[in-house]
């Protein structure tokens, strides 16, 4: 018996021709949502051939940002458009609350034991660590010590900012709010201070535009993740990462099996291979620069930490508190910060 989504996928691909080739192929496949951009490029280059070689499973990637994955799965009402999610902490909590995941049988993931404590739970597995802080051009600016520096010269006139649409943007703005008297649930002080300096700020852009704006020299200091810094550095861009004096920020990106998934066993094979040493090691290398989570994979010297142990001292956030407020923050930032 085949799911409705497999039949629809086959009909779309074959333009109404016979569905038999698509149905036969579906038995050895798994559909996974993936973040557009670097994640999609990396998984097509590394995970797709690795899964095919090891398990003879074809990986079908659907590029979708986290909030779009949750929205599509929720709208599908039990017939999810993909078998596996990739999510950051905020959308992960929303998906759990909405009942969109199957619980994980850890015994089916052989590489689970290679992940640090806390990276595997009943809902999914952590496959990538992300670290967020400040990036700057060392040929144009001195290193800022922390978030407050961004609001003074020489940094403010070269500052590029983005809003709450992404995890890295949200956590950066929360940390900015904290140094001006705000909190994890009160970002108003950050917006007040940003409005004061808005005429001086070099650039306000969408999250996906920020690396390009930095590379083009339209701004020389931004808040971002280490993956972006390593990727730009690999392109020859003058850029360095600073851990703010209040602490670098960290969060995990996790994989999950969709409730009602058409290819559950293949989804387990997918999760397992992404957590494995071979794939984790390949993902750390340029141009992808992922921070590995498999304990058998050393953290490369070009990433701004020596081991995963350092992350225990980094700043984390409570997304159960943040999620209900985030939509309002996005709307407020977009309204008040448009230049």
C-alpha positions as CSV (number, residue, x, y, z in Angstrom):
1,X,0.0,0.0,0.0
2,X,1.4,3.4,-1.0
3,X,0.8,6.7,0.6
4,X,-1.2,9.5,-1.1
5,X,1.9,11.7,-1.2
6,X,3.9,9.0,-3.2
7,X,1.1,8.7,-5.7
8,X,0.8,12.5,-6.1
9,X,4.6,12.8,-6.4
10,X,4.6,10.2,-9.1
11,X,1.7,11.8,-11.0
12,X,3.5,15.2,-10.9
13,X,6.8,13.8,-12.0
14,X,5.4,11.7,-14.8
15,X,2.9,14.3,-16.0
16,X,0.0,11.8,-15.7
17,X,1.9,8.9,-17.3
18,X,2.0,5.4,-15.7
19,X,2.7,5.5,-12.0
20,X,4.4,2.1,-11.8
21,X,8.1,3.3,-12.2
22,X,7.7,5.9,-9.4
23,X,5.9,3.4,-7.1
24,X,8.6,0.8,-7.6
25,X,11.3,3.3,-6.9
26,X,9.6,4.6,-3.8
27,X,10.3,1.3,-2.0
28,X,14.0,2.2,-1.9
29,X,13.7,5.8,-1.1
30,X,13.2,8.3,1.7
31,X,12.0,11.9,1.5
32,X,13.7,14.4,3.8
33,X,13.2,18.1,4.3
34,X,16.4,20.1,4.2
35,X,17.3,23.8,4.7
36,X,17.9,25.6,1.4
37,X,21.4,26.8,0.7
38,X,24.5,25.3,2.3
39,X,22.6,22.4,4.0
40,X,21.0,21.3,0.7
41,X,24.3,21.6,-1.2
42,X,26.1,19.6,1.5
43,X,23.5,16.9,1.8
44,X,23.2,16.4,-2.0
45,X,27.0,16.1,-2.2
46,X,27.7,13.9,0.8
47,X,24.6,12.3,2.3
48,X,22.8,11.3,-0.9
49,X,25.6,9.2,-2.3
50,X,26.5,7.8,1.2
51,X,23.0,6.5,1.8
52,X,22.8,5.1,-1.6
53,X,26.1,3.3,-1.3
54,X,25.5,1.9,2.2
55,X,21.8,1.0,2.2
56,X,20.7,1.3,-1.5
57,X,18.2,4.0,-0.5
58,X,17.6,7.0,-2.7
59,X,17.4,10.3,-0.7
60,X,14.8,12.8,-2.0
61,X,15.6,16.2,-0.5
62,X,12.9,18.9,-0.2
63,X,14.4,22.3,0.5
64,X,12.3,24.0,3.2
65,X,13.0,26.4,6.0
66,X,12.1,25.1,9.5
67,X,8.9,27.0,9.9
68,X,7.7,25.9,6.5
69,X,8.4,22.3,7.3
70,X,6.2,22.5,10.3
71,X,3.4,24.4,8.5
72,X,3.4,21.9,5.6
73,X,3.3,18.9,7.8
74,X,0.6,20.3,10.0
75,X,-1.5,21.2,6.9
76,X,-1.1,17.6,5.6
77,X,-3.2,16.2,8.5
78,X,-1.4,12.9,9.0
79,X,-0.1,12.4,5.5
80,X,3.2,14.2,5.7
81,X,4.9,15.4,2.5
82,X,8.3,14.0,3.7
83,X,9.6,11.3,6.1
84,X,12.1,13.3,8.1
85,X,12.4,16.9,9.4
86,X,15.6,19.0,10.1
87,X,14.8,21.6,12.7
88,X,16.3,24.2,15.1
89,X,15.1,24.4,18.7
90,X,12.1,26.7,18.3
91,X,10.3,24.9,15.4
92,X,11.2,21.6,17.0
93,X,9.2,22.5,20.2
94,X,6.3,23.6,18.0
95,X,6.3,20.3,16.1
96,X,6.4,18.3,19.3
97,X,3.4,20.3,20.7
98,X,1.6,19.7,17.4
99,X,2.2,16.0,17.4
100,X,4.2,15.9,14.2
101,X,6.9,13.4,15.2
102,X,7.1,9.7,15.7
103,X,9.0,8.7,18.9
104,X,12.5,7.4,18.2
105,X,13.5,3.8,18.7
106,X,17.2,4.5,19.6
107,X,18.1,0.8,19.1
108,X,17.6,1.4,15.3
109,X,20.2,4.1,15.3
110,X,23.6,2.4,15.6
111,X,25.5,5.7,15.8
112,X,23.4,7.1,18.7
113,X,26.1,5.9,21.1
114,X,28.6,8.1,19.3
115,X,26.7,11.3,20.1
116,X,27.3,13.2,23.4
117,X,24.7,13.0,26.2
118,X,21.7,15.1,25.5
119,X,21.9,14.9,21.7
120,X,19.5,11.9,21.6
121,X,16.0,11.9,23.1
122,X,12.6,10.3,22.4
123,X,11.9,12.8,19.6
124,X,15.0,12.8,17.5
125,X,18.8,13.2,17.3
126,X,21.2,16.2,17.2
127,X,23.3,16.2,14.0
128,X,24.9,19.6,14.0
129,X,26.0,22.1,16.6
130,X,25.7,25.8,15.8
131,X,27.5,28.6,17.5
132,X,26.5,32.2,17.2
133,X,28.4,35.4,17.9
134,X,29.8,38.5,16.2
135,X,31.8,38.5,12.9
136,X,33.9,41.4,11.7
137,X,36.4,42.4,9.0
138,X,39.8,42.6,10.8
139,X,41.2,44.8,8.1
140,X,38.6,47.5,8.6
141,X,37.7,47.3,12.3
142,X,39.2,46.3,15.6
143,X,37.6,43.3,17.3
144,X,34.5,44.2,19.3
145,X,34.4,42.8,22.9
146,X,30.6,42.3,23.1
147,X,27.2,43.3,22.0
148,X,27.2,46.8,23.4
149,X,30.2,47.7,21.2
150,X,28.1,47.3,18.1
151,X,26.2,50.4,19.1
152,X,29.2,52.7,19.2
153,X,31.8,53.8,16.7
154,X,33.7,52.5,14.8
155,X,31.4,49.5,14.7
156,X,27.9,51.0,14.5
157,X,28.4,52.7,11.1
158,X,29.6,49.4,9.6
159,X,26.9,47.3,11.3
160,X,24.6,45.0,9.3
161,X,21.5,43.7,11.1
162,X,18.7,41.2,10.4
163,X,15.5,40.2,12.3
164,X,13.9,37.4,14.1
165,X,13.2,35.1,11.1
166,X,16.1,32.8,11.9
167,X,17.4,31.2,15.0
168,X,20.7,33.0,14.9
169,X,19.0,36.4,14.4
170,X,16.5,35.7,17.3
171,X,19.2,34.6,19.8
172,X,21.5,37.5,18.9
173,X,18.8,40.1,19.4
174,X,17.8,38.5,22.7
175,X,21.4,38.8,23.9
176,X,21.6,42.4,22.7
177,X,18.4,43.1,24.7
178,X,19.9,41.5,27.8
179,X,22.9,43.8,27.9
180,X,20.5,46.8,27.7
181,X,18.3,45.5,30.6
182,X,16.0,43.2,28.7
183,X,15.5,39.4,29.0
184,X,14.8,36.3,27.0
185,X,11.1,37.4,26.8
186,X,11.6,41.2,26.7
187,X,13.4,42.3,23.5
188,X,12.1,45.9,23.6
189,X,15.4,47.3,24.9
190,X,17.2,45.9,21.8
191,X,14.7,47.6,19.5
192,X,14.9,50.9,21.4
193,X,18.7,51.0,21.1
194,X,18.6,49.9,17.4
195,X,16.1,52.7,16.6
196,X,18.5,55.2,18.2
197,X,21.3,54.2,15.9
198,X,19.3,53.2,12.8
199,X,20.4,56.2,10.7
200,X,24.0,55.2,11.3
201,X,23.7,51.5,10.6
202,X,25.2,50.4,7.3
203,X,22.7,47.7,6.3
204,X,19.4,46.1,7.2
205,X,18.7,42.9,5.3
206,X,17.0,39.5,5.1
207,X,19.0,36.7,6.8
208,X,20.0,35.0,3.6
209,X,21.3,38.4,2.3
210,X,23.7,39.1,5.1
211,X,26.7,37.0,4.0
212,X,26.6,38.6,0.5
213,X,26.3,42.1,2.0
214,X,29.4,41.4,4.1
215,X,31.3,39.9,1.2
216,X,30.5,43.0,-0.9
217,X,31.7,45.3,1.8
218,X,28.3,46.9,2.4
219,X,28.8,46.1,6.1
220,X,31.8,45.0,8.1
221,X,30.3,43.6,11.3
222,X,27.3,41.3,11.7
223,X,25.8,38.7,14.1
224,X,26.0,35.3,12.6
225,X,27.0,31.6,13.1
226,X,30.4,30.1,12.8
227,X,29.4,28.1,9.7
228,X,28.9,31.4,7.8
229,X,32.2,32.8,9.0
230,X,34.1,29.7,7.9
231,X,32.4,29.6,4.6
232,X,33.2,33.2,3.8
233,X,36.7,32.8,5.0
234,X,37.0,29.9,2.6
235,X,36.1,32.2,-0.2
236,X,38.9,34.6,0.7
237,X,36.8,37.1,2.6
238,X,38.5,39.0,5.4
239,X,36.4,37.9,8.4
240,X,36.9,36.7,12.0
241,X,34.6,35.4,14.6
242,X,34.3,36.9,18.1
243,X,32.8,35.2,21.2
244,X,31.0,38.1,23.0
245,X,32.2,38.7,26.5
246,X,28.7,37.6,27.8
247,X,29.3,34.2,26.0
248,X,28.9,32.7,22.6
249,X,25.4,31.3,21.9
250,X,24.8,27.6,21.0
251,X,21.9,25.5,19.8
252,X,21.5,22.1,18.1
253,X,20.0,21.2,14.8
254,X,18.0,18.0,15.0
255,X,16.6,15.3,12.7
256,X,13.1,13.8,13.4
257,X,10.9,11.1,11.8
258,X,7.5,12.4,10.7
259,X,4.4,10.9,12.3
260,X,2.7,8.9,9.5
261,X,5.9,8.8,7.5
262,X,5.7,6.6,4.4
263,X,9.2,5.2,4.7
264,X,9.9,4.8,8.4
265,X,12.7,2.2,8.1
266,X,14.5,4.2,5.5
267,X,14.1,7.3,7.6
268,X,16.0,5.5,10.4
269,X,18.8,4.6,7.9
270,X,18.9,8.3,6.9
271,X,19.2,9.5,10.5
272,X,21.8,6.9,11.3
273,X,24.1,7.7,8.4
274,X,23.9,11.5,9.0
275,X,25.1,10.8,12.6
276,X,27.9,8.5,11.4
277,X,31.6,9.2,11.4
278,X,32.1,9.2,7.6
279,X,29.3,11.7,6.9
280,X,30.0,13.9,9.9
281,X,33.7,14.2,9.0
282,X,32.9,15.0,5.4
283,X,30.4,17.8,6.5
284,X,33.1,19.5,8.6
285,X,35.3,20.1,5.5
286,X,35.2,23.3,3.4
287,X,33.0,24.6,1.8
288,X,30.4,23.3,4.3
289,X,32.1,23.7,7.6
290,X,29.6,22.0,9.9
291,X,30.5,21.5,13.6
292,X,30.5,17.8,14.1
293,X,28.7,16.0,16.9
294,X,30.0,12.5,16.4
295,X,32.6,11.9,19.2
296,X,34.9,10.1,16.8
297,X,35.3,13.2,14.6
298,X,37.7,15.9,15.8
299,X,36.7,19.5,15.5
300,X,38.8,21.1,12.7
301,X,41.2,23.8,13.6
302,X,39.5,26.4,11.4
303,X,36.3,26.2,13.5
304,X,36.3,28.5,16.6
305,X,36.4,25.8,19.3
306,X,38.7,22.9,20.2
307,X,36.1,20.4,21.3
308,X,32.3,20.1,21.8
309,X,33.0,20.3,25.6
310,X,33.4,24.0,25.3
311,X,29.8,24.3,24.4
312,X,28.8,23.5,28.0
313,X,29.8,27.1,28.9
314,X,27.9,28.7,26.0
315,X,24.6,30.6,26.2
316,X,21.4,28.6,25.5
317,X,17.8,29.7,25.4
318,X,14.3,28.5,26.4
319,X,12.4,28.2,23.2
320,X,9.2,27.2,25.0
321,X,9.1,30.8,26.3
322,X,10.4,32.4,23.0
323,X,8.1,30.7,20.5
324,X,4.8,32.3,21.6
325,X,6.4,35.8,21.3
326,X,8.4,35.3,18.1
327,X,5.8,36.1,15.5
328,X,5.1,39.5,17.2
329,X,8.8,40.2,17.4
330,X,9.2,39.5,13.6
331,X,6.4,41.9,12.8
332,X,7.7,44.6,15.1
333,X,11.2,44.4,13.8
334,X,10.1,44.5,10.2
335,X,7.9,47.5,10.8
336,X,10.4,49.5,12.9
337,X,13.7,48.7,11.3
338,X,12.9,49.0,7.6
339,X,15.3,51.6,6.1
